[in-house]
Amino acid sequence: MFAATRRWFRRNRTPIAIGVGVVGAGYVVTQYVLNKLNDARERMSGDRIAKENLRRRFQQNQEDCTYTVLALLPTATTRILESMDVEKITLEIQQMKGGNGSKSVKSGSGDSMSLPETIGMTDEDGRSIVSTSESGVHASQITVPPASQTSEGEQPPQPDKPKRTKRQLWGDVTISSITRAYTLIYTLGLLTMLTRVQLNLLGRRSYLSSVVSLATGSNTATISLENNDDDNSAQAYGDDFEVNRKYLTFSWWLLNKGWLDVAARVEAAVRQVFGQTSPRDQLTLETFAAMTGQVRRLVEGSAAFSDPAAPAVAPTKWLSFLLPPPDKEEYVLKESGILDDSAASATQAQGEDPSSQQPPSSPNSTASLRRLLDETSDLIESPTFTHVLTQLLDAGFGTLLDTKLAQGAFDLPPSPPQPSAQEAAAAAAPLTIDANGVGISLERQRQRGEKKVLLPKCLSVLTKQAHAVGGGVPDNEYLSAMEAVRDLEGFAALVYSSNWENEVRDAEVPAAPSTTTATTTTTAAESSVRQSRVLGLGDGEGEGSIVLVDPSQSSFESAWAKATEKAS
């Protein structure tokens, strides 16, 4: 029996070998395919989870930008409202009229503000009301001391200031109310853009820190968002922490100094456009919107507001409004108190552990701050920044004119959500672009051009809305309208996905700290956009204003590759 079996195997050894080989090869191939499928499934699942986390973190970072704007906005609003006290000037007009035919005014409150009636004014009193007063000083800068105050010391008593006429007071009301509302819209738009740039740049740095940590397997390169460890202040207050604090502090310039230049520019434009209006003039919403467009053309110098009959206006450079010149940077840090806080933290750390004390301003931290400021300046001076800012201002002025002013002064029905200029140009329905870059229907345009109201009624709405524009409340309609602009999120993604090479080069500095921190409650985020594109300014300038992030030059892949090379 065994001999027969051996003979059978001997006769069929070749087929048996082939069969075993086929079965073995099939098994190996099957296992290989299954392993590859499992790897691909795990990789796809991991990528999907990672992208979802990045998307969620990116959106969270944009929400942090919103809350940061709401926290900073009241600082500038308070100064603007104090410098242009329309309610006080209105009270003077009512006192001059002896309270006849006027309504109650609560000084400093926009909710109960109403301008007095214009009965009794002549055309001669009303014309040229916005001309400069005889003293050459803006009405908001004039303060009358109480009667109880007397001169002290050796100063002689000051002569009484000449009493302003009704014409001068009405001129001050017109200029101040329009200038104040428009200045707040410009300040809100600029603050929104500056905050997006700052927090997104820091978010990119934080995310790159986590990328390097994963690539190198380091446990020290973690992201610390706040100082939760009081007994480890040396680590929490490293160079990066101080750099981030100082960098974020530069928003102080816009909130305390930059808005003054904005207000001066807006006031000059308002005087030029509204210089010959009278309180007895009747205006339509279309006329008021057109005059606002002229003011914006003078302030912004944008080609979108060009008038063929008007002289050319150079585009406005917003850098000086947002960031101080280099010789004023130390002044900003001193005035904001950041240097005093840093010195106090350094003293406390030295008292607890002298060996862990680091220099308050090392060369690496100074160079890192310089790079952040330079990149911020480049972004602000880019055509993309100007284009997105123009769209934010379109949304802000559209809310003020076509919603608040239309309903409050002209009693027009609420308008449906209006498309942007680009959407209106591509829409099939007949739409027109008004002077403020908002697409409106023909029916809405007809309504805007029919009803006329007196100018003081418009001024009353603007005076009230000034408090709403600068309100640091979560339901700020103007901020919500600006953040609804789609290109704003695209601009944030552009900041995230660009300049990776320089960030990696900075990370390769031997003395660079491994902990990246932030002073705000922002979360680190990174958009997975590999090529980010924000549309240009329009015909003739579109190609030159397209910002394209080329993966071959500064991409996430090259940053990751360089980090992994260091790890190996």
C-alpha positions as CSV (number, residue, x, y, z in Angstrom):
1,M,0.0,0.0,0.0
2,F,2.8,2.4,0.9
3,A,4.6,1.4,-2.2
4,A,1.6,2.2,-4.3
5,T,1.2,5.6,-2.7
6,R,4.9,6.4,-3.3
7,R,4.5,5.4,-6.9
8,W,1.5,7.6,-7.3
9,F,3.2,10.6,-5.8
10,R,6.2,9.9,-8.0
11,R,4.1,9.8,-11.1
12,N,2.1,13.0,-10.2
13,R,4.8,15.0,-8.5
14,T,4.9,17.6,-11.2
15,P,1.1,18.4,-11.1
16,I,1.2,18.3,-7.3
17,A,4.1,20.8,-7.2
18,I,2.3,23.0,-9.7
19,G,-0.9,22.8,-7.7
20,V,0.9,23.6,-4.4
21,G,2.7,26.5,-6.0
22,V,-0.5,27.9,-7.4
23,V,-2.3,27.6,-4.1
24,G,0.6,29.2,-2.2
25,A,0.9,32.0,-4.7
26,G,-2.8,32.6,-4.6
27,Y,-2.6,32.8,-0.8
28,V,0.3,35.2,-0.9
29,V,-1.4,37.4,-3.5
30,T,-4.7,37.3,-1.6
31,Q,-3.0,38.3,1.7
32,Y,-1.1,41.1,-0.1
33,V,-4.3,42.4,-1.7
34,L,-6.2,42.2,1.6
35,N,-3.4,44.0,3.4
36,K,-3.3,46.7,0.8
37,L,-7.0,47.2,0.9
38,N,-6.9,47.4,4.7
39,D,-4.1,49.9,4.5
40,A,-6.0,52.0,2.0
41,R,-9.1,51.8,4.0
42,E,-7.3,52.9,7.2
43,R,-5.5,55.6,5.3
44,M,-8.7,56.9,3.8
45,S,-10.4,56.8,7.2
46,G,-7.5,58.6,8.8
47,D,-7.4,61.2,6.1
48,R,-11.1,61.8,6.4
49,I,-10.9,62.2,10.1
50,A,-7.9,64.4,9.9
51,K,-9.5,66.7,7.3
52,E,-12.7,66.9,9.3
53,N,-10.7,67.8,12.4
54,L,-8.7,70.4,10.4
55,R,-12.0,71.8,9.0
56,R,-13.5,72.0,12.4
57,R,-10.4,73.6,13.9
58,F,-10.3,76.1,11.0
59,Q,-13.9,77.1,11.5
60,Q,-13.3,77.4,15.3
61,N,-10.4,79.7,14.6
62,Q,-12.6,81.9,12.5
63,E,-15.1,82.1,15.3
64,D,-12.3,83.1,17.6
65,C,-11.6,85.9,15.2
66,T,-15.2,87.1,15.5
67,Y,-15.1,87.1,19.3
68,T,-11.8,88.9,19.2
69,V,-13.2,91.7,17.0
70,L,-16.2,92.0,19.3
71,A,-13.9,92.3,22.3
72,L,-11.7,95.0,20.7
73,L,-14.3,97.0,18.9
74,P,-15.7,98.9,21.9
75,T,-12.3,100.4,22.5
76,A,-12.3,102.3,19.2
77,T,-16.1,102.9,19.4
78,T,-15.8,104.7,22.7
79,R,-13.1,107.1,21.3
80,I,-15.0,107.7,18.1
81,L,-18.3,108.5,19.9
82,E,-16.5,110.8,22.3
83,S,-14.7,112.7,19.5
84,M,-17.9,113.2,17.5
85,D,-20.6,113.8,20.1
86,V,-23.6,114.4,17.8
87,E,-26.0,114.1,20.7
88,K,-24.4,117.1,22.4
89,I,-24.5,119.3,19.3
90,T,-28.2,118.3,18.8
91,L,-28.9,119.3,22.4
92,E,-27.3,122.7,21.7
93,I,-29.7,123.2,18.8
94,Q,-32.7,122.3,20.9
95,Q,-31.6,124.7,23.6
96,M,-31.2,127.4,21.1
97,K,-34.7,126.8,19.8
98,G,-36.0,127.0,23.4
99,G,-37.3,123.5,23.3
100,N,-40.1,124.4,20.9
101,G,-40.8,121.8,18.2
102,S,-38.1,119.5,19.4
103,K,-38.1,116.1,20.9
104,S,-36.3,114.8,23.9
105,V,-32.7,113.8,23.5
106,K,-30.8,111.5,25.8
107,S,-27.2,112.5,25.4
108,G,-24.9,109.6,24.6
109,S,-27.6,107.2,23.7
110,G,-28.4,106.3,20.2
111,D,-31.6,104.6,21.0
112,S,-33.5,107.8,21.9
113,M,-31.8,110.1,19.6
114,S,-33.9,112.3,17.3
115,L,-32.9,115.5,15.6
116,P,-35.0,118.7,16.1
117,E,-37.4,119.9,13.5
118,T,-36.1,122.3,10.8
119,I,-39.0,124.7,11.1
120,G,-37.8,128.2,11.3
121,M,-34.7,127.7,9.3
122,T,-34.2,129.7,6.2
123,D,-32.5,128.6,3.1
124,E,-29.7,131.0,3.8
125,D,-29.2,129.4,7.2
126,G,-29.3,126.0,5.7
127,R,-27.0,126.4,2.7
128,S,-23.4,125.6,3.1
129,I,-24.1,124.3,6.5
130,V,-21.2,122.0,6.4
131,S,-18.6,124.6,5.8
132,T,-15.9,124.9,8.3
133,S,-16.8,127.0,11.4
134,E,-15.3,130.4,11.9
135,S,-12.8,129.1,14.5
136,G,-11.7,126.3,12.1
137,V,-12.2,123.7,14.8
138,H,-14.5,120.7,14.4
139,A,-17.6,120.9,16.6
140,S,-16.8,117.6,18.3
141,Q,-13.5,119.0,19.5
142,I,-15.1,122.0,21.3
143,T,-16.0,121.6,24.9
144,V,-17.5,124.2,27.1
145,P,-16.4,124.0,30.8
146,P,-19.1,124.1,33.5
147,A,-19.8,127.5,35.1
148,S,-18.5,126.3,38.4
149,Q,-15.0,125.8,37.0
150,T,-12.7,128.8,37.4
151,S,-9.1,129.4,36.5
152,E,-6.5,128.3,39.0
153,G,-3.0,129.5,39.7
154,E,-1.6,132.3,37.6
155,Q,-3.6,131.6,34.4
156,P,-5.7,134.5,33.4
157,P,-9.4,133.8,32.8
158,Q,-10.1,132.6,29.3
159,P,-12.4,134.8,27.1
160,D,-15.8,133.4,26.3
161,K,-15.9,131.6,23.0
162,P,-18.2,133.1,20.4
163,K,-21.6,131.4,20.3
164,R,-22.1,129.4,17.3
165,T,-25.0,130.1,15.0
166,K,-27.7,127.7,14.1
167,R,-26.2,127.3,10.6
168,Q,-22.9,126.3,12.1
169,L,-24.5,123.9,14.5
170,W,-26.5,122.2,11.7
171,G,-23.3,121.9,9.7
172,D,-21.6,120.2,12.6
173,V,-24.5,117.8,13.0
174,T,-24.5,116.9,9.4
175,I,-20.8,116.3,9.2
176,S,-20.4,114.6,12.5
177,S,-23.3,112.2,12.1
178,I,-22.3,111.0,8.7
179,T,-18.6,111.0,9.5
180,R,-19.1,109.1,12.7
181,A,-21.2,106.3,11.1
182,Y,-19.0,105.9,8.1
183,T,-15.8,106.0,10.3
184,L,-17.2,103.2,12.4
185,I,-17.9,101.0,9.4
186,Y,-14.4,101.6,8.0
187,T,-12.9,100.8,11.5
188,L,-15.0,97.6,11.8
189,G,-13.9,96.4,8.3
190,L,-10.2,97.2,9.0
191,L,-10.3,95.6,12.4
192,T,-11.9,92.5,10.9
193,M,-9.3,92.1,8.3
194,L,-6.4,92.8,10.6
195,T,-7.7,90.2,13.1
196,R,-8.0,87.6,10.4
197,V,-4.5,88.2,9.3
198,Q,-3.0,88.1,12.8
199,L,-4.8,85.1,14.2
200,N,-4.5,83.1,11.0
201,L,-0.8,83.7,10.9
202,L,-0.4,82.5,14.5
203,G,-2.7,79.6,13.7
204,R,-0.4,78.5,10.9
205,R,2.6,78.7,13.1
206,S,0.8,76.6,15.7
207,Y,-0.2,74.0,13.2
208,L,3.3,73.8,11.8
209,S,4.6,73.2,15.3
210,S,2.3,70.2,15.6
211,V,3.4,68.9,12.2
212,V,7.0,69.0,13.3
213,S,6.1,67.4,16.5
214,L,4.4,64.5,14.7
215,A,7.2,64.1,12.2
216,T,10.0,64.1,14.7
217,G,8.2,62.1,17.4
218,S,9.0,64.8,19.9
219,N,6.9,65.1,23.0
220,T,8.0,68.6,23.7
221,A,6.8,70.3,20.6
222,T,3.3,70.6,21.8
223,I,0.8,73.4,21.4
224,S,0.1,75.4,24.5
225,L,-2.8,77.8,24.2
226,E,-2.8,79.2,27.7
227,N,-0.7,79.1,30.8
228,N,-2.4,76.5,32.9
229,D,0.7,75.5,34.8
230,D,1.6,78.2,37.2
231,D,4.7,76.5,38.5
232,N,6.2,76.3,35.0
233,S,6.2,79.9,33.9
234,A,9.6,79.6,32.3
235,Q,8.2,77.1,29.7
236,A,4.9,78.9,29.3
237,Y,6.5,82.3,28.8
238,G,9.1,81.4,26.3
239,D,10.2,83.4,23.3
240,D,7.2,82.3,21.2
241,F,4.7,83.3,23.8
242,E,6.3,86.8,24.1
243,V,6.4,87.1,20.4
244,N,2.8,86.3,20.0
245,R,1.8,88.7,22.8
246,K,3.7,91.5,21.2
247,Y,2.5,90.7,17.7
248,L,-1.2,90.8,18.8
249,T,-0.6,94.0,20.7
250,F,-0.1,95.9,17.4
251,S,-3.8,96.1,17.0
252,W,-3.5,98.9,19.5
253,W,-2.4,101.2,16.7
254,L,-5.7,101.0,14.8
255,L,-7.8,101.2,18.0
256,N,-6.0,104.3,19.4
257,K,-4.2,106.0,16.5
258,G,-5.2,104.6,13.1
259,W,-8.9,105.4,13.4
260,L,-8.0,109.1,13.7
261,D,-6.5,109.0,10.3
262,V,-9.5,107.1,9.0
263,A,-11.9,109.7,10.6
264,A,-9.9,112.6,9.1
265,R,-10.0,111.0,5.6
266,V,-13.7,110.3,5.9
267,E,-14.5,113.8,7.2
268,A,-12.7,115.4,4.3
269,A,-14.6,113.3,1.8
270,V,-18.0,114.0,3.6
271,R,-17.3,117.7,3.6
272,Q,-16.6,117.6,-0.1
273,V,-19.7,115.6,-1.1
274,F,-22.2,116.9,1.5
275,G,-20.8,120.4,1.6
276,Q,-23.7,122.1,-0.1
277,T,-26.6,120.3,1.5
278,S,-29.3,121.9,3.6
279,P,-31.5,120.6,6.4
280,R,-34.4,121.5,4.2
281,D,-33.2,119.4,1.3
282,Q,-35.3,116.4,0.4
283,L,-33.3,113.4,-0.8
284,T,-34.2,110.0,-2.1
285,L,-32.5,106.8,-1.0
286,E,-30.9,106.5,-4.4
287,T,-29.5,110.0,-4.2
288,F,-28.1,109.4,-0.7
289,A,-26.6,106.1,-1.8
290,A,-25.0,107.8,-4.8
291,M,-23.5,110.5,-2.5
292,T,-22.2,107.8,-0.2
293,G,-20.5,106.1,-3.2
294,Q,-18.8,109.4,-3.9
295,V,-17.5,109.5,-0.4
296,R,-16.2,106.0,-0.7
297,R,-14.5,106.8,-3.9
298,L,-12.6,109.6,-2.2
299,V,-11.8,107.6,0.9
300,E,-10.8,104.3,-0.8
301,G,-9.7,105.5,-4.2
302,S,-11.0,102.2,-5.7
303,A,-11.6,101.8,-9.4
304,A,-15.0,100.4,-8.5
305,F,-16.2,103.9,-7.6
306,S,-14.6,105.8,-10.4
307,D,-16.7,108.4,-12.1
308,P,-15.7,109.3,-15.7
309,A,-16.3,112.9,-15.0
310,A,-14.3,112.9,-11.7
311,P,-10.5,113.2,-11.5
312,A,-8.6,110.0,-10.9
313,V,-7.9,109.1,-7.3
314,A,-5.0,107.0,-6.2
315,P,-5.9,103.7,-4.4
316,T,-5.7,104.0,-0.7
317,K,-2.8,102.3,1.1
318,W,-4.2,100.9,4.3
319,L,-0.9,99.9,5.9
320,S,-0.4,103.2,7.8
321,F,-3.9,102.9,9.3
322,L,-3.3,99.3,10.6
323,L,0.3,99.1,11.6
324,P,2.7,101.7,13.0
325,P,5.8,102.8,11.1
326,P,9.0,101.0,12.2
327,D,10.1,104.0,14.3
328,K,6.8,103.8,16.2
329,E,6.8,100.1,17.0
330,E,8.6,100.5,20.3
331,Y,6.1,103.3,21.2
332,V,3.2,101.0,20.6
333,L,4.6,98.3,22.8
334,K,5.2,100.8,25.6
335,E,1.8,102.5,25.4
336,S,0.0,99.2,25.3
337,G,1.7,98.1,28.5
338,I,3.1,94.9,27.0
339,L,6.7,95.7,28.0
340,D,5.7,96.3,31.6
341,D,3.8,93.0,31.8
342,S,6.8,91.2,30.3
343,A,9.1,92.7,32.8
344,A,6.8,91.8,35.6
345,S,6.6,88.2,34.4
346,A,10.3,88.0,34.0
347,T,10.9,89.3,37.6
348,Q,8.4,86.8,39.0
349,A,10.0,83.9,37.1
350,Q,13.5,85.0,38.3
351,G,12.3,85.1,41.9
352,E,10.9,81.6,41.7
353,D,13.7,80.0,39.7
354,P,16.6,82.2,38.7
355,S,18.2,79.4,36.7
356,S,15.2,79.2,34.4
357,Q,15.1,82.9,33.6
358,Q,15.5,83.7,29.9
359,P,16.3,87.1,28.4
360,P,13.1,89.1,27.9
361,S,13.9,89.8,24.3
362,S,16.3,87.4,22.6
363,P,17.6,87.9,19.1
364,N,15.5,85.0,17.9
365,S,12.3,86.4,19.3
366,T,13.1,89.8,17.8
367,A,13.7,88.3,14.4
368,S,10.5,86.2,14.7
369,L,8.5,89.3,15.5
370,R,10.0,91.1,12.7
371,R,9.1,88.4,10.2
372,L,5.5,88.4,11.5
373,L,5.2,92.1,11.0
374,D,6.8,92.0,7.6
375,E,4.5,89.3,6.4
376,T,1.5,91.1,7.8
377,S,2.6,94.3,5.9
378,D,3.0,92.3,2.7
379,L,-0.5,90.9,3.1
380,I,-2.1,94.3,3.9
381,E,-0.4,95.8,0.8
382,S,-1.5,93.0,-1.5
383,P,-4.4,93.6,-4.0
384,T,-6.2,90.7,-2.5
385,F,-6.5,92.4,0.9
386,T,-7.9,95.6,-0.8
387,H,-10.3,93.5,-2.8
388,V,-11.7,91.6,0.2
389,L,-11.8,94.8,2.3
390,T,-13.8,96.5,-0.4
391,Q,-16.3,93.6,-0.3
392,L,-16.6,93.9,3.5
393,L,-17.3,97.6,3.2
394,D,-19.9,96.9,0.5
395,A,-21.6,94.6,3.0
396,G,-21.4,97.1,5.8
397,F,-22.7,100.1,3.7
398,G,-25.3,97.9,2.1
399,T,-26.7,97.0,5.6
400,L,-26.7,100.6,6.7
401,L,-28.3,102.1,3.6
402,D,-30.5,99.5,2.0
403,T,-31.7,98.0,5.3
404,K,-31.5,100.4,8.2
405,L,-31.8,103.7,6.4
406,A,-34.4,102.4,3.9
407,Q,-36.7,101.1,6.7
408,G,-36.0,103.8,9.3
409,A,-36.1,106.9,7.2
410,F,-37.8,106.0,4.0
411,D,-40.3,103.4,5.3
412,L,-39.4,101.0,2.5
413,P,-40.1,97.3,2.9
414,P,-37.2,95.1,3.8
415,S,-35.2,94.1,0.8
416,P,-34.5,90.5,0.0
417,P,-30.9,89.3,0.5
418,Q,-28.9,91.1,-2.2
419,P,-26.3,89.3,-4.3
420,S,-22.8,90.6,-4.6
421,A,-21.6,92.5,-7.6
422,Q,-20.1,89.3,-9.1
423,E,-23.3,87.3,-8.5
424,A,-25.4,90.1,-10.0
425,A,-23.2,90.2,-13.1
426,A,-23.7,86.5,-13.6
427,A,-27.4,86.4,-12.7
428,A,-30.1,85.9,-15.3
429,A,-32.5,88.3,-13.7
430,P,-32.0,92.0,-14.6
431,L,-30.0,93.5,-11.7
432,T,-28.1,96.7,-11.4
433,I,-25.0,97.6,-9.3
434,D,-25.5,100.6,-7.1
435,A,-22.8,103.1,-6.1
436,N,-21.8,100.9,-3.2
437,G,-21.2,97.7,-5.1
438,V,-24.5,96.0,-4.2
439,G,-26.7,94.3,-6.8
440,I,-30.3,95.4,-6.6
441,S,-33.4,94.6,-8.6
442,L,-35.1,97.0,-10.9
443,E,-38.1,97.1,-8.7
444,R,-36.0,98.0,-5.6
445,Q,-34.2,100.6,-7.6
446,R,-37.5,102.2,-8.5
447,Q,-38.5,102.2,-4.8
448,R,-35.3,103.8,-3.9
449,G,-35.8,106.6,-6.4
450,E,-39.4,107.6,-5.5
451,K,-39.8,108.6,-1.9
452,K,-38.1,111.7,-0.6
453,V,-37.4,112.7,3.0
454,L,-35.7,115.6,4.7
455,L,-32.0,115.3,5.4
456,P,-32.4,115.4,9.2
457,K,-34.5,112.3,9.1
458,C,-31.6,110.4,7.5
459,L,-29.1,111.9,10.0
460,S,-31.2,110.7,12.9
461,V,-31.0,107.1,11.6
462,L,-27.3,107.4,11.0
463,T,-26.8,108.8,14.6
464,K,-28.6,105.8,16.0
465,Q,-26.9,103.2,13.8
466,A,-23.5,104.5,14.8
467,H,-24.0,102.8,18.2
468,A,-25.1,99.6,16.5
469,V,-22.1,99.5,14.2
470,G,-19.7,99.8,17.1
471,G,-21.6,97.6,19.5
472,G,-19.5,94.8,20.9
473,V,-22.4,92.4,21.1
474,P,-22.7,88.9,19.5
475,D,-25.6,90.0,17.3
476,N,-23.8,92.8,15.6
477,E,-25.6,92.9,12.3
478,Y,-22.8,94.8,10.5
479,L,-20.1,92.3,11.6
480,S,-22.3,89.4,10.6
481,A,-22.9,90.9,7.1
482,M,-19.1,91.4,6.7
483,E,-18.3,87.9,7.8
484,A,-20.9,86.5,5.3
485,V,-18.6,87.6,2.5
486,R,-17.3,84.4,1.0
487,D,-13.9,85.7,0.0
488,L,-13.1,86.5,3.6
489,E,-12.9,82.8,4.5
490,G,-10.9,82.3,1.3
491,F,-8.5,85.0,2.3
492,A,-8.1,83.2,5.7
493,A,-7.3,80.0,3.9
494,L,-4.8,81.8,1.7
495,V,-2.9,83.0,4.8
496,Y,-2.9,79.5,6.2
497,S,-1.7,77.7,3.1
498,S,1.1,80.1,2.1
499,N,4.7,80.7,3.1
500,W,5.3,77.2,4.6
501,E,8.9,77.2,3.5
502,N,9.8,80.3,5.6
503,E,8.0,78.8,8.6
504,V,10.0,75.5,8.3
505,R,13.2,77.5,7.8
506,D,12.4,79.4,11.1
507,A,11.8,76.1,12.8
508,E,15.3,74.9,11.9
509,V,17.0,77.6,13.9
510,P,18.8,75.7,16.7
511,A,17.9,78.2,19.4
512,A,14.2,78.3,18.5
513,P,11.9,77.2,21.3
514,S,9.8,74.1,20.9
515,T,6.6,75.4,22.5
516,T,4.3,77.7,20.5
517,T,1.7,79.6,22.6
518,A,-1.0,82.1,22.0
519,T,-2.5,84.7,24.3
520,T,-6.0,84.5,23.1
521,T,-8.4,81.6,23.2
522,T,-7.8,80.8,19.6
523,T,-7.3,77.2,18.5
524,A,-4.6,76.1,16.1
525,A,-6.0,75.4,12.7
526,E,-4.9,74.8,9.2
527,S,-6.9,74.7,6.0
528,S,-6.1,71.7,3.8
529,V,-6.3,74.0,0.8
530,R,-3.3,73.4,-1.4
531,Q,-4.0,76.1,-3.9
532,S,-6.0,79.0,-2.6
533,R,-7.3,81.6,-4.9
534,V,-9.1,84.9,-4.2
535,L,-10.6,86.7,-7.2
536,G,-9.1,90.0,-8.4
537,L,-10.5,93.5,-8.5
538,G,-12.3,93.1,-11.8
539,D,-11.7,93.8,-15.5
540,G,-8.2,95.1,-16.2
541,E,-6.8,94.2,-12.8
542,G,-8.1,90.7,-12.3
543,E,-5.1,88.8,-13.6
544,G,-2.7,90.8,-11.6
545,S,-4.6,90.5,-8.3
546,I,-5.0,86.7,-8.4
547,V,-3.1,85.2,-5.5
548,L,-2.2,81.6,-6.3
549,V,-0.3,79.4,-3.9
550,D,2.0,77.1,-5.9
551,P,2.6,73.8,-4.3
552,S,6.0,73.5,-5.9
553,Q,7.1,76.7,-4.2
554,S,5.5,76.8,-0.7
555,S,3.4,73.8,0.0
556,F,2.4,71.7,2.9
557,E,4.0,68.6,1.3
558,S,7.4,70.3,1.2
559,A,7.2,71.4,4.8
560,W,6.3,67.9,5.8
561,A,9.1,66.4,3.8
562,K,11.7,68.7,5.3
563,A,10.4,67.9,8.8
564,T,10.7,64.1,8.2
565,E,14.2,64.6,6.8
566,K,15.2,66.1,10.1
567,A,13.6,63.2,12.0
568,S,15.6,60.7,9.9
